[in-house]
Amino acid sequence: LGATIGVITTLLGERWRARTTVLQERRQADARLRDERKSALLRFLAAIREVELLAEKRHDGGELNEAELRDRTSNLWLCKFEIDILCTQPVREAVADFTHVITGAAREPSPVPTHRYFADARIAFLVAAHGELDITPSLTM
């Protein structure tokens, strides 16, 4: 009887340890994916800012270097594709909308100041990104 209890206790202990290990590994994988998504979103924001500066220059009537515009919009689209691979549908949609709005404004002057022209797309992106990263948005958004 003692040996049976010992075997059962050992088996239950091993099962508990294996389950704990699986849960820890799952949490670590989730944390790595969140970090990877966060990095991709930050790279996207940096690329957005580069194209936004060109859109502002275009809106103000400035001359743009077309090669620079191509390079920056290409980089933005690469960042968008990275998000397409890593992120969920709501973020992918917000990123696609934001990308289309900002690249269009960089190619043709926006009808209103750029910060107003991008506002809805930017807010939709930030809301989706906060949801993706499980961040409570600030009240100032």
Secondary structure, 3 states (H helix, E strand, C coil): CHHHHHHHHHHHHHHHHHHHHHHHHHHHHHHHHHHHHHHHHHHHHHHHHHHHHHHHHHHCCCCCCHHHHHHHHHHHHHHHHHHHHHCCHHHHHHHHHHHHHHHHHHHCCCCCCHHHHCHHHHHHHHHHHHHHHCCCCCCCC
